[in-house]
């Protein structure tokens, strides 16, 4: 499956949109967690976590990575600095 992603060096976590998470069959945690955001939006901030494997530009990230599920993202996936640092 292909989807659009945004590399955000200011984000400490990696996020996946709620819509894409549903399409991939992720099951949400029973109780949503608060996600700290620099810009607080009315619909942002609630989500859960799941593990996801990535392939970026043909390069497979060789481990499962915990991502946060969030509402109303500007792209399907926001790749944060922690994933960038872990994957080189």
N, C-alpha and C positions, 0 to 999 in steps of 0.2 A: 504494500500500500504506500502511496506517495502522499505527502502533505507538505504544506508550507511551514517554515520555521523562521524564527527571528533569533539571532545571537544577541544577547543582552549582557554586556560585561558588567553592568551595574546590578544585575539580579543574582542573588546568592543561590537561589533554587532554580530548578528547571520545572516548567509548567506545561501541562497539556490541557487543551480545551475540554470542557465538559461534554461537548458534542462529539469530539473525536474519541474520548474515553468511552462513551456509550456505544459508538460504532465499533470499537475494538472489544467490547464486551466486559469492560472493567466493572467491578461491583464496588459501589461506594461503601465507606465505613459507615456503621450505624449512626455515629455522631460526627458531624462535620467539624473540622478544625479551623481555627482562625489563621489566615495567612496574612502576615504583615506586609503591607504595600506602601510604597512611598506616596502614591496618589490613591487616596481612598475613594472608591466609587460605590454607588448605591448597591450594585449587584455583585461587586467583587468581594473577595475575602473568604468566602466559604468554599471548602473543598475537602479532599482527602488525599491519600497517597497510594501509589501503586508502583510496581516495578516494570520497566520497559527496556527492551533492547533497541539500540539505534544503529543505523547505517547512514553515515553522512558522506556525501560525494563519493560513494562507492567504498568507503572505509568503514568496516564494521567496528563498533565500539565493543571490545571483547568482554563485557560484563553487563549484568542487569543493573539498571540504575533506578533509584527511587525518584519518581516525579510527583509533583503535586497537581491535582485536578482543580481547575478554577473556571469560573464563569466569565464570559464576555472578554476573551483574549483577542488581541488584534490579529494574531496568527494562530494556526492550529497548535503550534508548539513554541514556547519561549525557552531557549537554551541558555541557562545561567552560567555564571563564571565557574561554579564548582564542577560542572560537567566538562567545560572547556579545559580546565586545569587537569582533571583526571584523565582525559583522553588525548592530551598533547595538542 
